[in-house]
Every structure is written in C-alpha cells, then in structure tokens.
Amino acid sequence: MDHFTRRLCDFEFDRATIARAAAENRLLTLEIEFSRRCNFRCPYCYVPAESYFDDELTPDEIREVLLQAGELGARRIIILGGEPSIYPHIREMIDFIRRQGMDVEMFTNGSGISADFARWLFDRQVRMVMKMNTFDHDLQDRLSGHRGAGRAIAAAFDHLRQAGYPSPEAFMAVSTIICRQNLEELPRLWCWLRDRGIAPYFEIITPQANALENCWLEVDPAALQVLFERLAAIDRERYGRTWDVQPPLVGNRCLRHQFSCLVTSKGEVMPCVGVTLPLGSIRRQPLQEIVANSPVLKDLKNYRSTIKGPCRECAQADGCYGCRGAAYQLTGDYLASDPLCWRNEPTAP
C-alpha cells in the first residue's frame, strides 16, 4: 500500500476519499461545539467570558446543523467544547447523531465520565478522546487549571477501561499537548498508550488565546523536531509503524480543511479551532452554501497553489501544509508558512 495513502492513525481518511470530498464540496467530518462551558481552565486553551454563553445554539439548532452535515456526506461528528461530558443534552445529541447513521467522536477532559456514562458511551460505540498531558497529577492539575484534574482523568480512564474501551468496536485515544513541562516524559506516555491499544494524539499547542499569555509552555521548533523523530523511531522499531515526521500532529497529518469545518457554539462556521475566521453563520445561511462558497475554504483546498513561503516548496508539500492555525494566529495569514515547523527555521550562515 502506498505510504502516503495508508491511514497513519484512526483520525483521518485515505487520500482518494479526501480528494473526492474536496472536489465535491462535501464533508467527511464536522467538528461542533454544543457549548463552550468548561470546568477546567487550561492555560493553553480559551475560556470565554460568562456573557459569551448568553446566545449559544439551542438543541433544535444543533439538531438542524447535524442534519445538514449528514446531507453533505459527513460520516463522523466530532464533539468539542467546552467540556461535552457536562453539557446537559449530551446523551440526546449523541443518540440523535447515531440515528442519522453517523459516528460520534468526543473530546473530553473526563470530569463527567462516570462508570454509568462510560458504559452508555461504549454501548453506542462513541469514539472517545481523553485529554491527558502527563502521569504527574500535580502537573496535570497545573496544565488543567483545576485542582483534582489528574485524579478525575485517572478515574475516567478506569471507568472507560472497565466499560470495554478500547476495543475494535470502541476506539479510544488520548489527546496530549506538547509543552516544556511534559516534554521528557512523552516517549514513556506514548509507549504506555500504544501498549494498551490506545491511540496517542500528540499535538503542538496552537498559539492563540491563553497560550499567547503563557510562554512558560512554549517548546522551540528544534526541540519539537527532536521529539517527533524520537517518537517516529519508537513507533518504527517497537511497533512496526512508519510515518513522516511533520507538524503539527505526531504520527499523523492534518488535512482537515479538505473535508471538515467547525461549527461553534454560536453557530459560526470556521475552518478549524485555530483558523478563527468566521465563514458564515448557520443561523443565517445553510451549511452547504457556506462550505461551497467560502473563498477561505477554496484557498485551503487548493493549498498546493495558494500556500506561501517555504511551505510551498517543501519536499513534504504534497501531503502537508503545516498548521494553518499556527500560521494564522502568528502571522494573520492563513496561507503563510507554518512558523512552528522546524523546516521553516532560518539556516545558519
């Protein structure tokens, strides 16, 4: 099988499927926020002011956009937040999605994952992505902005494992941000997850919102390259997995703008959580019109001819455009070269 088209992880689709979706202005996944309310205050995330929650989508509005996503071909709905497990209508929304024939993937900090809820999620084959940045509970608390976060995550892990995760029918992954404080232990965490059949989803922090005010988290591109190469060697030598070393995801590539978009909890459609450019609102326009007519999405789908700088000439350019979120947040241009990619670092004279 061709190295590029082989699924590197369980988050993406093969290239032929992605190309068809892009050409037809269809979706394979939809990322959606039911609410941005969260009980954690992660220093690398965003925490909106209380007034933000005054005009979030109603359950009826959410159901309507989910139906529209299904009509556009979405196979999977990815629930973001806020924290989905504390959203009051989470069970009815998951059941609604499953009745439409779409899979559900939920990113969660684990705080609302009781033993009962874990069994309920397993019965519906919800793909679970747990947030976990470290084995150290004190450090996890600091990286979550919430005392007791480490213990809550550990309890959620136990509940999910006892419910049957991971299994061929019930995918499980761990979402981990790469920061200065956990850098040295990430290879051990990677192996711990692989050994348990849990997919590691390690990513570079997108420099936006709180992350811009917390420079103590930053890892320079050279150190990121060392980590990516070390994890690639571990996967190759210990697990027989081969993948290209490239940001922003370890062992995977981000081409989500070819086949996905984000609907925020206020109904704004954006390319992703990092490219915070509103493309339209589902309260004023059908999702299909927004996806088909957005010049931003057209640029991103045609990235081989629109991307700028070193990213355009990179040897990896056929299947990588770096992190568009990092480019947009640091330069104001979603087509600029990724400033956090080590391949874009100036070469010493």
N, C-alpha and C positions, 0 to 999 in steps of 0.2 A: 504494500500500500504506500502511496506517495507520502513522504514525510510531512508535507505541509497540510494535506487534507486530513490526515489522521487526527482524530479528536485527542487533544492533549490532556484534557480533563473532562469533567462532565458538565461544564458550564456553557460550552459553545456548540455550534453545529458545523458540519463539514462545509468546505468552501463552495461546492456546487449549489448546495441548498441556500447558503447565504447570498450567492450571486443572483439566484433566481428571485429571491425575496427583494433584493435591492432593485433589480431591473423592473419589477412589477409594483414597486412602492407598497409592498406588503410587510407584515410584521411576522417574526417568529416568536418574539417575546415582547411583553410590555412590563416595564417597571412602574410601580404605582405606590404612592403613599396614601394610606387610608387616613392617617393623621400624623402630624409631626410631634405629638406629645410623647415625651420620653422621661423615664425616671432616672436615667443616667445623665451625666454632664461631661461627656468625653472631651478632653482638651483639643482633639483634632477634628471634632465634628462641628455641627452648628446647632445652637439652641435658640430658637426664636423667642421673641418677647411674648408674654402672655396674650397680648392683643392679637397676635397672629392667628390664634385659634378661633376667632370670632366668626370666620366665614369659610370654614373648611367644608369639603364636599359632604353632602348628605348621603346616607346609604343608597337612596334611589339614584342619585347622580353617579355614584360609584358603580352600581349595577349597570347603568346605561353605558358607561365608558367601557366596562368589561365586555358587554355585548358587542360594542363597536370593534374592540380589539379582536374578538373572535371572528367577526366578519372579515377582518383584514388578514386573517390567517394565523393569528397568534396561537402557538401551541402551549405556551407556558406563561403564567402570570407570576411576576417576581414582586413580592410584597416587601417594601422597605418601610422606613419610618423616619422619625419617631421609633417607638417600640411596638411592633404589631401585636405582641402577646398580651398587651394591656388594653388594646383597642376593644371597646365594649361589644362591637358587632363582628369580631374576628371569625367566630365559628360560622355564622350565617353567610359571611362573604366567601369563606373557603368552600362551603357546601355549594354555594351558587356557582363559583368558578368550576368546580368539579362536574356539576350538572351540565355545563356548557361543553364538556369534553376537553377542557384544558387542564394541564398540570399546574400545580402550585409550588412555588419555591418561596420560603420565608426566611429573611434575615432577622435574627433575634439576639438580644443580649441574655436571654434565658430567664430573666427575672419572673416571667409569668408562666413558665413551663412547669406546671405541677405534674405529678405522676398521672393523674386522670387526663390532663390535657395532652400529655405525651402519648398516651395510648390512643386518644381520639385522633391525633395527627397521624400516627402510624396507620391506623385503620383507613385513613384517606390517602395514604401514600404521599403525604406532603414532604417535599424535599426540604430538609432542614439545614440552615447555615447558621451555626452558632458563632457568636463573637467571642474570641479568646485570644489574648495577646501575650500571655505569659503563664508559667506554672506558679509564679510567686503571687500569692493572694494580695499582699500589701501593694505590690507594683500594679497588679490588676485593678485594685481599688483606685490607685492614683490615675491610671490611664482611663478609668471609667468615670472619675469624678464622683464616686459613690462608695461610701463605706459599706462593706459587705458584698461588693460586686463579685469578688473572687469566689466567695463561698456560694453565692447564688448561681454562678456559672457552673461550678462543680456539681451542685445539686441538680441543675438542669441536665447536665451530662448524664448523671446517674439515672435520672428519670427516662431520658431518651434511650439509653442503652437497655434499660430494663423493659422498655416498651417494644424493643426489637430493632432499633437503629444501631448501626447501619445494616442494610440488607439489600439484596438485588431489587426488592420492591420499594425500599425506603432509603433513598440516598441521604447521606449526611456529610456535611463539610464544616470546616472551621474557617472563619474569616479573621485574619490577623493583619494588623497594620505593622509595618516595619518602622521601628523608631530606634533612637540611640540607646534607649534603656533595655530593649529586649534583643538587640542585635546578636549578641553572643549565644543566646540560648535557642535561637530559631532553628538551627540544624537539629537539635535534640527534639524540639517540638515537631518539626517536620517528620522525623522518623517515628516518633510516638504516634502521630496521626496515621501515617502510612501503615504501620504495623497493626493498626486497629481497623483498617479498611475505611478510614475517614479521609475525605479529600482535603488537602491543605489549600487554602485560598489566601495566599500571602500577597499583599499589595503595598505599593509605595503610597504614602499619605498624599492626598491631593491638597496642594497649598491654598486653602480657602478658609473663610470664616475663622473659627477658633484656632486652626492650625497656624494661621499667619501671626497670631499673637503668642504662640508658644514655641519659640525657636529651640527650646531645650529638647524637642522631639526630633529635630532635623538630622538626617543622615546624608552625607555628601555623596555625589554620584559615584565616585571611585569606590567607596565602601559598599554601596549598593551593588556595583558590578562584582566585587569580591563575593558577596553573599549569594547573588544569583548563580555565579559559577560554582560555588561550593555546593549549593543545593542541586544544581544540574549534575555534578559529579556523583553525589549521593544517590540520586534517582537512577542514574545510568549504571552505577556499579552495584548498588544494593537491590534495586527494584526493577532493573531492566527497562526503564523508561527513558526515552531520549526526546529532548525538546530544545528549541532555540532559546538562547539566553537573551532576553529582551524585556524592557519595562513595558507597562507598569505592573504586570501580574507575573508572579513566579510560576514557570511551567505552563503558561497559557498565553494567549494573545487577545487583546481587546479590539474587536471589530464591531462592537455593539451598534454603532451608528448606521451600519449597513442594514440592520434588521430589527432595531428596537428603538424605543424612546421612553421618556419618563413622563408620567402624569403626576404632578404634585398634589398635595392635599387641598390646594385651592383651585385645581383644575387647569393649571398652566401646563402646557406641553413643552418639554425641553429635551435636547439631545441626550443628556445624562445628568447625573447629580453634579458633575464637575463643570460641564459647559452650561452655565446658568443663564442661557439666552432664551427667553420665552419665545416660542414659535407660534403661539396662539393659545386659545382657551377653549376647552371642551364645553364651556358654558355658552359660548358664542358661535361655535363652528364644529362641524363633525370631525372626528379624529381622522377620518380618511382624507378630508380636504387638507388638513394641516400637514399630514405626512407626505401627501403627494405634491403639495405646492411650496413647501418650505425651501427657500434658497440655501439655508444653512445645511439642511439635510442633504440637498443636492451636492453641495460642496464636499461634504464628508463622504458621501457615497462615491464621488469621483476623486477621491483623495490622491490618486496617482498623478493627476494633472493639476490639482489645486494646492497640494501641500507645499510648504515653503522651506527654504534653507536646507541644512544638512539632511533633514528627514527625507527630503525628496530624492536625494542622490544616494541614500544609504543602501547598502547591499541587502538589507532586510526589508526594503520598502514595499516589496510585492505583497507582504503579509503583515505589515506593521506600520502604524503611524504614531507610535508612542502614546502618550496620554494626552488626549485633546483637552481634558480638564486642566492639567498642569499648564499646558500651553496657554489656554485662555485665561486662567487665573493669574499667571505671572507676566503675560505679555499683553493681554487684552485682545489677542488674535487667536481664534480657534484653529487657524490653519498654520500657525507658526510652528517651528520645530520644538520638540519637547525639551524644555530647559533642564529637566531632571535626568535625561538619558545620558549615560557616560559617553556614548558615541558622539555627542554634540559638544563635549568638553574641548576647549581650545588645546591644540597640540603645542607642547613646549618647543621653543626655537632650538 
